[in-house]
Amino acid sequence: MKSSLLSVHALRRSATVALLAAGALYAVPATAQDPVNVTIWTAYGAQLQPAVDAYNAKMQAEGKNIVIVPTELAGDQIADKFAVAVTSGDVPDILDLDLVLAPKFIDLGAISDITDQVAAAGLNDFNPKFLDLGVKEDRTYMIPFSADVSALFYNKDIFKQAGLDPESPPKSWADFEAAMHKIADAKLTAADGSPIYGFGAASDPGAKMFCDIPFAWTNGGNWLNPAGEVILDSAETKQAIAWLANIEMTEGLAPPNPAAYTWDNKMNDLLAGRVAVVCTGSYAINEIKTKAPDTDYGVMLFPSPNGDNPSSFIGGDMIGIPVQGKHPAEAWDFIQFALSSNVQVDIWAKNGMPSVRESLRQNEYFDAEPRYYTFSDGVKYGQVPKTVFYNDFYEPWGTAWSDIYGGKPVDQALDEAAARMRDIIASGS
């Protein structure tokens, strides 16, 4: 999706000129005599603020006049605002954005190469598929900062009532489907008298990525292959989507009218005990604790055809340094801090978010609530599509699911969506 304000070529020209004019990328860090405000743009202000506060307190304690100053922008505003900033030179010192946008910003030539800095800092324990979103032609421009991964929550009481083993959730497709049928066959009712269903899946395109595409990944399917070629119409993808659609559309296995079933519907049904299994993120652990504290539940990754290839969708954000930033040395110092245990464990993990670094996976906070470790597994085994057309692909992806819910054969719906994706790539938008 091209910026509505500036062309990609204009952005690349501006970024290139700035890089040549800048000379050495990393200047001498500020001393007590030169106060520096290091700016960071983010779509996640509330999430980022504790890390900012911790770093600023550290700088004050060390007698350094360095202050991180965050600016929160709506996610859909960052692209256009950054495009304008690149042409004027008024960019932030640090850019923190949704990981799926990283390839697009890097492709514009507006983000600094930090390959050597990452290597020197020993930051070598990211999931390669997560890190790859910040890599272009074997050079690193952005690195993972925080993770929000998907997993399946399942109600253990419902499993017990249906005759399933709540301590051994299904790992294969066959076992998962059999479990959904067993729940349906038990004809259970919730406390409010409503029927209990097996699997609740939201219908919007974003939910279909976060919660449904991992099933395709377990079967070798995807939107794109590593070369960037569309494979939504591959046999592997079709098989996975057909299997999943059958569960979502079979009477009794899932709530009726799946095309109108929303994220709020499924979360409300989970909390009320009206559905046995839903996909959501780690935040739901605190939500259940607050809203339905008596719920007995487990968390698992997405089952695979043979039970040996779990998967998850890696959400979250990447962090990097714009080429024209005025304080690259200080910016990199903050990024290193943000990837340390001070943030990854003492802030992220403490608040129920998995670290993006495998070496910081084990921590006291997750030991106290082991269900969080499933999300750490998601960071390790999960995936995310890498493409500059991520947002553009939502339209054909969402249309395919609408067509499937409307009765169109899965093969035809995915063939048509794949053709539209190829058109988007060919036209550049």
NORJO-V845937 format. One record per pair of residues at least 4 apart in sequence whose C-alpha atoms are under 8 Angstrom apart, sorted by the first residue. I is the first residue (numbers start at 0). J is the second residue. Records with the same first field share a line. If there is no record, write none. Layout:
# NORJO-V845937
I: J / J
This chain:
# NORJO-V845937
0: 387 / 388 / 390 / 391 / 427 / 428
1: 5 / 6 / 7 / 427 / 428
2: 6 / 7 / 78 / 79 / 82
3: 79
4: 79 / 82 / 83
5: 9 / 10 / 79 / 82 / 83
6: 10
7: 11 / 107
8: 12 / 107
9: 13 / 86
10: 14 / 82 / 85 / 86 / 107 / 108 / 109
11: 15 / 107 / 108 / 109
12: 16
13: 17 / 85 / 86
14: 18 / 85 / 86 / 107 / 108 / 109 / 322 / 323
15: 19 / 108 / 109
16: 20
17: 21 / 88 / 322 / 323
18: 22 / 322 / 323
21: 323
24: 327 / 328
25: 326 / 327 / 328
26: 326 / 327 / 328
27: 328
28: 328 / 329
29: 33 / 34 / 35 / 63 / 64 / 65 / 329
30: 34 / 63 / 64
31: 62 / 63 / 64
32: 64
33: 64
34: 63 / 64 / 65
35: 64 / 65 / 66
36: 65 / 66 / 67 / 68
37: 65 / 66 / 67 / 68 / 91 / 92 / 93 / 326 / 329 / 330
38: 67 / 68 / 69 / 70 / 91 / 92 / 93
39: 67 / 68 / 69 / 70 / 91 / 92 / 93 / 94 / 95
40: 69 / 70 / 71 / 72 / 91 / 93 / 94 / 95 / 96
41: 47 / 69 / 70 / 71 / 72 / 94 / 95 / 96
42: 71 / 72 / 73 / 74 / 77 / 95 / 96 / 97
43: 47 / 71
44: 48 / 69 / 70 / 71
45: 49
47: 51
48: 52 / 69
49: 53 / 346
50: 54 / 337 / 342 / 346
51: 55 / 67 / 68 / 69
52: 56
53: 57
54: 58 / 67 / 333 / 336
55: 59 / 65 / 66 / 67
56: 60
57: 61
58: 62 / 63 / 64 / 65 / 66
59: 63 / 64 / 65
65: 329
72: 76 / 77
73: 77
74: 96 / 97
76: 80
77: 81
78: 82
79: 83
80: 84
81: 85 / 90
82: 86
83: 87
84: 88 / 89 / 90
85: 89 / 90 / 109 / 323
88: 323
89: 323 / 324
90: 321 / 323 / 324
91: 321 / 324
92: 320 / 321 / 323 / 324 / 325 / 326 / 327 / 330
93: 318 / 319 / 320 / 321 / 324 / 330
94: 318 / 319 / 320 / 321
95: 316 / 317 / 318 / 319
96: 100 / 101 / 316 / 317 / 318
97: 101 / 314 / 315 / 316 / 317
98: 132 / 143 / 314 / 315 / 316 / 317
99: 132 / 316 / 383 / 384 / 385 / 386 / 389
100: 104 / 387 / 389
101: 105 / 132 / 133 / 141 / 317
102: 106 / 132 / 133 / 134 / 385 / 386 / 387
103: 107 / 386 / 387 / 388
104: 108 / 109 / 110
105: 109 / 110 / 133 / 135 / 140
106: 135 / 387
109: 321 / 322 / 323
110: 140 / 141 / 319 / 320 / 321 / 322
111: 140 / 319 / 320 / 321 / 322
112: 138 / 139 / 140
113: 117 / 138 / 139 / 140 / 141
114: 118 / 138 / 139 / 140
115: 119
116: 120
117: 121 / 122 / 123 / 139
118: 122 / 123
120: 335
124: 356 / 357 / 358
125: 129 / 130 / 143 / 355 / 356 / 357
126: 130 / 355 / 356 / 357 / 378 / 379 / 380
127: 131
128: 132 / 381 / 382 / 383
129: 143 / 313 / 382 / 383
130: 134 / 141 / 142 / 143
131: 135 / 385
132: 141 / 385
133: 139 / 140 / 141 / 142 / 143 / 317
134: 138 / 139 / 140 / 141
135: 139 / 140
140: 319 / 320
141: 317 / 318 / 319 / 320
142: 317 / 318 / 319
143: 315 / 316 / 317 / 318 / 355
144: 315 / 316 / 317 / 318 / 337 / 338 / 355
145: 315 / 316 / 317 / 343 / 347 / 352 / 353 / 354 / 355
146: 313 / 314 / 315 / 316 / 352 / 353 / 354 / 355 / 378
147: 280 / 281 / 313 / 314 / 315 / 352 / 353
148: 209 / 280 / 281 / 311 / 312 / 313 / 314 / 315 / 374 / 377 / 378 / 381
149: 209 / 210 / 278 / 279 / 280 / 281 / 300 / 311 / 312 / 313 / 314 / 374 / 377
150: 210 / 278 / 279 / 280 / 281 / 298 / 299 / 300 / 301 / 311 / 373 / 374 / 377
151: 276 / 277 / 278 / 279 / 298 / 299 / 300 / 301
152: 276 / 277 / 278 / 279 / 296 / 297 / 298 / 299
153: 275 / 276 / 277 / 296 / 297 / 298 / 299
154: 158 / 269 / 272 / 274 / 275 / 276 / 294 / 295 / 296 / 297
155: 159 / 165 / 166 / 275 / 295 / 296 / 297
156: 160 / 165 / 294 / 295 / 296
157: 161 / 182 / 272 / 275
158: 162 / 163 / 164 / 165 / 182 / 275
159: 163 / 164 / 165
160: 185 / 187
161: 181 / 182 / 185 / 187
162: 181
163: 178
164: 168
165: 297
168: 299
169: 174 / 175 / 178 / 302
170: 174 / 175 / 301 / 302 / 303 / 305 / 306 / 307 / 309
171: 175 / 302 / 303 / 304 / 305 / 306 / 307
172: 176 / 302 / 303 / 304 / 305 / 306
173: 177 / 304
174: 178
175: 179 / 302
176: 180 / 246
177: 181
178: 182 / 197
179: 183 / 196 / 197 / 198 / 252
180: 184 / 197 / 252
181: 185
182: 186 / 187 / 195 / 196 / 197 / 252
183: 187 / 195 / 196 / 197 / 251 / 252
186: 194 / 195
187: 194 / 195
188: 192 / 193 / 194 / 195 / 273
189: 193 / 194 / 195 / 271 / 272 / 273
190: 271 / 272
193: 273
194: 273
195: 272 / 273 / 274 / 275
196: 251 / 252 / 253 / 254 / 273 / 274 / 275
197: 251 / 252 / 253 / 274 / 275 / 276
198: 246 / 247 / 252 / 253 / 254 / 274 / 275 / 276 / 277
199: 247 / 253 / 254 / 265 / 274 / 275 / 276 / 277 / 278
200: 206 / 210 / 247 / 253 / 257 / 260 / 261 / 262 / 265 / 277 / 278
201: 206 / 207 / 257 / 260 / 261 / 262 / 264 / 265
202: 206 / 207 / 257 / 258 / 259 / 260 / 261 / 262 / 400
203: 207 / 261 / 397
204: 208 / 393 / 394 / 396 / 397
205: 209 / 393
206: 210 / 211 / 262
207: 211 / 212 / 397
208: 212 / 213 / 312
209: 213 / 311 / 312 / 313 / 314
210: 278 / 279 / 311 / 312
211: 215 / 243
212: 216 / 221 / 312
213: 217 / 301 / 310 / 311 / 312 / 381 / 382
214: 218 / 239 / 240 / 243 / 301 / 302 / 303 / 310
215: 219 / 220 / 221 / 235 / 236 / 239 / 240
216: 220 / 221 / 236 / 310 / 382
217: 301 / 302 / 303 / 304 / 308 / 309 / 310
218: 235 / 236 / 239 / 303 / 304
219: 235 / 236
220: 230 / 231 / 233 / 234 / 235 / 236 / 237 / 239
221: 230 / 231 / 236 / 384
222: 229 / 230 / 231 / 384
223: 227 / 228 / 229 / 230 / 231 / 384
224: 228 / 229 / 230
227: 385 / 386
229: 417 / 420 / 421
230: 236 / 417
231: 236 / 237 / 413 / 414 / 416 / 417
232: 236 / 237 / 410 / 413 / 414 / 417
233: 237
234: 238
235: 239
236: 240
237: 241 / 409 / 410 / 413
238: 242
239: 243
240: 244 / 409
241: 245 / 409
242: 246
243: 247
244: 248 / 403
245: 249
246: 252 / 253
247: 252 / 253 / 254 / 257
248: 252 / 253 / 255 / 256 / 257 / 404
249: 253
250: 254 / 255
251: 255
253: 257 / 274
254: 260
256: 260
257: 404
258: 401 / 404
260: 264 / 265
261: 265
262: 266
263: 267
264: 268
265: 269 / 274 / 277
266: 270 / 277
267: 271
268: 272 / 273 / 274
269: 273 / 274 / 275 / 276 / 277
270: 287 / 290 / 291 / 294
271: 291
272: 294
279: 283
281: 285 / 351 / 352 / 371 / 374
282: 286 / 351 / 352
283: 287
284: 288 / 351
285: 289 / 351
286: 290 / 291
287: 291 / 292 / 294
288: 292 / 293
297: 370
298: 370 / 373
299: 373
300: 309 / 310 / 311 / 373 / 376 / 377
301: 309 / 310 / 311
302: 306 / 308 / 309 / 310
303: 307 / 308 / 309 / 310
304: 308
309: 380
310: 377 / 380 / 381 / 382
311: 377 / 378 / 380 / 381 / 382
312: 377 / 381 / 382 / 383
313: 377 / 378 / 381 / 382 / 383
314: 383
318: 334
319: 334
320: 324 / 327 / 330 / 331
326: 330
327: 331
328: 332
329: 333
330: 334
331: 335
332: 336
333: 337
334: 338
335: 339
336: 341 / 342
337: 341 / 342 / 343
338: 342 / 343 / 356
339: 343 / 344
340: 344 / 345 / 359
341: 345 / 346
342: 346 / 347
343: 347 / 348 / 353 / 354 / 355 / 356 / 359
344: 348 / 349 / 354 / 359 / 362
345: 349
346: 350
347: 351 / 352 / 353 / 354
348: 352 / 353 / 354 / 362 / 364 / 365
349: 364 / 365
351: 364 / 365 / 371
352: 371
353: 360 / 371 / 372 / 374 / 375 / 378
354: 359 / 360 / 375
355: 378
356: 360
357: 379
360: 372 / 375
361: 365 / 366
362: 366
363: 367
364: 368
365: 369 / 370 / 371 / 372
369: 373
370: 374
371: 375
372: 376
373: 377
374: 378
375: 379
376: 380 / 381
377: 381
384: 389
385: 389
388: 392 / 423 / 424 / 428
389: 393
391: 423 / 428
392: 396 / 420 / 423
393: 397
394: 398
395: 399 / 416 / 417 / 419 / 420
396: 400 / 416
397: 401
398: 402 / 416
399: 403 / 412 / 413 / 415 / 416
400: 404 / 412
401: 405
402: 406 / 407 / 412
403: 407 / 408 / 409 / 412
407: 411 / 412
408: 412
409: 413
410: 414
411: 415
412: 416
413: 417
414: 418
415: 419
416: 420
417: 421
418: 422
419: 423
420: 424
421: 425
422: 426
423: 427 / 428
424: 428
